[in-house]
Amino acid sequence: MASSLTKDSASTSGSEKTFFGHPRGLATLFMTEMWERFSYYGMRALLPLYLIAPNGLHMNPATATAIYSVYLSLVYLLAMPGGWFGDRVWGPRKTVAIAGGVIMLGHLTLALPTEGTFFAGLGLVAIGSGLLKSNISTMVGHLYDGPDDPRRDGGFTIFYMGINMGAFAAPLVIGTVGENVNWHLGFALAALGMGLGVAQFLLGTRHLDERSLVVPKPLSADERASTLRKSMIWLGIAAVFYIGTVVTGVYTLNWLLVPITIAGLIIPVMVLVRIKRDKELSQTEQKKMSGYIWFFVAAAIFWMIYDQGGSTLAIFADSSAENSVLGWDFPVSWYQSVNPVLIMALAPVFAAFWLALNRRGKEPSTVVKFSSGLVLVGASFFLFLAPLTIAGDGHKAAAMWLVAIYFVQTVGELTLSPVGLSVTTKMAPAKYASQMMGVWFLAVTAGDCTTGLLSLAGVELNGTGVVALQATLAVLAGVAIFMYRGKVKELMGNVR
């Protein structure tokens, strides 16, 4: 990255190197996140295909979709305890370094050609991703002089581009090797990617802000002992239970998947109820939380459909799509590069579009943007009915049908996701300011666990009836939010 480092004429020393005009530590975090996303999205692109492949684990599509959905939900569910470890145990910098090592070990475990180690590897990658997710974003914020630093938004934009660069390249490299050469070699490449990210992070830590070394609110000796004791008790209960199911011969994969999916639905509800019932919140904060629940439920529906782009759509493409352009065949996993390249192309367009509307006083409200995102993701599944019908008639659906679906979903994502992140920070009660980003991630957990539970119940998610039902649900949810926008705006108070 040396070529992208420039001299910062505004620096006090006159010779401090910067990264596109930003603190040099941003280059370290940019590259770390890029390689982490490269490993994550590469493995994710292979996951459902490996699960159903005859030379993979040869599972049925419903089980593969359930495993994929549970894995995604765990990544986001574990972001909350990951943030807690950074705040109370290790500090952000140490947590990210350890997380990178855990992710790399997870991918190496996935590379071993046995079923038992495969699921252990998935667990390790989920744990490591949860630890890394919240803390690396916190360190980006540390590079700037508070929320009013004019470079801050631009820094996060550059950081976000690193995410999408890694996500774009991963299926093209890891997917190609995994599908065309060897599945486990593909997973090993994901481990190599994370290894490069860890090396980049360790070499560049000297450029990070010293605050990333600090544990903001360290556990007291009593709290540490209590936390360790409770953790060991719950771990012991789980170990005894699962050893018992194995010894008695009743264990199946559902004994693991069903409790996780149920927990992924119950925990978000419990967290929201706990915050909503907190008597220390002011009346205004209580109203804002009531308004936020509308956004949370809407986001869960959105992610339930959106995240099937890597499972339901990918499995359909594997069996029923003509995966070629102008006679040139390409791996199924390459579809997973469509979204990130569209994000990189369209995000600046959307930013400029909202700004232009804002100058004319015509920018849509947060509620309208949210409802639009839901309608669009619903429309993408109405569009999905076309290739499903073509495949039902015994023909292969053209690749461009799937590209069109991903395009509509990406436009919906750009309408809803950035707005959701923003409204989460704006509507957060002061007491829960640092926790609310984890609450937003729980919407993804709830959506993915809903998909997982439906799959475990035997629902055929790529059936035309189920696809149409999901599409209708999303559109109706979007219309409902739009119809009740006055009520939601009233609950939002001064947040716009």
Steps between C-alpha positions, in 0.01 A plus 500: 500500500804728494398656171176624653672678786536873453655786689257688721580865460263586785681285756687676774828336412458555129628147428240266648382249243127452454267260321304701242512796738395292800704370798744232390342254741201490263720313248569233762133457587394524133733215400417290807127527433546441127685172559259394774203562267691318222523192720143534632322554169714244320409230748137618503477470121620140516302396809154411361650350182737277700217389729288372208779378270527121442875530562435726800267420790215410260218641713154592382440869413279564805769385744768695310287816515440449872873459572587803288233714669600389851865576423417854380276559801777393738748745345266790574375362832858473627576861404344611832718285728790585266448868575470416870841326496654808338342734755553296814771234458766546231454843342426544126853446366571176687150370424546554124842329502362196685188497280712488183690200635176320591354565151817371332493186718135454410569509126791257542265268689248528215777393264523161673296242305276370780143596598571545872787741448294687241235603752767580760660728240169676434466564873851645526446732201170622650663567839794681345278708270282602796807610696643697209186664360424764765854567614665581168231763429563647844869538413414686180312751715803532729707640212299823494452791739150416613173483304540855367827429316417588135706204374308242706219417254748481213718265702215261562410517129854395404486224763168382354660482155759261645217272610353491152833458323567188706144376449525552123833322452431206732248301292706554185811351663388272782180398321683404180759291683245339730254404223744413222802361686425388856250619761747480787772681307246782462448509877879499546522807273253671734739421787788650299296816444434539871866428572599791274249717685646408841854566374394839361335587831796402717748684277289816495389522863751778567286728282184441705373732771612418854136486610468167321726348768278619784232284659226766537317339792707210636334230706566514872649192665156401631335553160771299328462210744120509474506510119747213481297292746171552315665430164649173625163392645317559172782336303486200732122468460531513120785246500309254722186538288670441165722220628182339628329522159805347333538217755131411481511504120226760456725782378428647159607831348161649594593471869756773425319706236154529659617644838718757321217614272258527791757692705560728201132593505456524878816699585415802279153515654645476852753775430236738361261426788775559757587838350137598453411416863800681650348749746811720480410605145324832457156518343655633178746209489218255561305643204807480278548133592136433410568660162825307461318167539317576173836536323639189671215273389512644148877442485458138616256437212739669257802291604294179504453539124823679412733243657340222298702640211784280627289190569161465326611689186843333491352151535247582226783624276697181560218275383275707274686793343702531182816631662661638189535827309543493122586131518759547776428297814582636845487354854175539694684671785573797270144622549608606848729764345205677337379675817835649612588631154155659475544651849829660393344632180168620641587626851654829372201545267255460788699734724499769230131438427392544864716811528347651186148433629594642839612828343159527336324410825364181343711227663273214618472449875662208680162325517443532124850371421445204730166412347654530152773253595240248613292540185812454286615183674146367462506594132825304458323183610203573273766518227637166623168341399596537132811275504320260736221466243751451217677228699165343585436456128820297472724775360808668640446862608734761353772637727373855449182418692712444809713808433178703477382362835832593665479846342155570648612369840810720493292810427279400793806453721632847415159644583460322834834392650687833533180663626456221754852548634445874526160483666633245750764744626255793499218324688720321752432587866807662656538207741522252211691710248790255469277192485246607239716409200498145633121526526486595129705189416243294691247589229721306257515214752120492530452503123752224433367286786150527354638364172683225688192399697287484185761278334520271803120472494524362147378811317629506142627857481546496122143387440295755307232520771748566782699751291180687412391496866832649616487763226146594600596520868786741425289722276213510751745585779641784289152631421398475868799708612421756229131514599588548867792734433333779694477284811859378462629858447318608815671224698838597351474846658772731370673228296466541124 
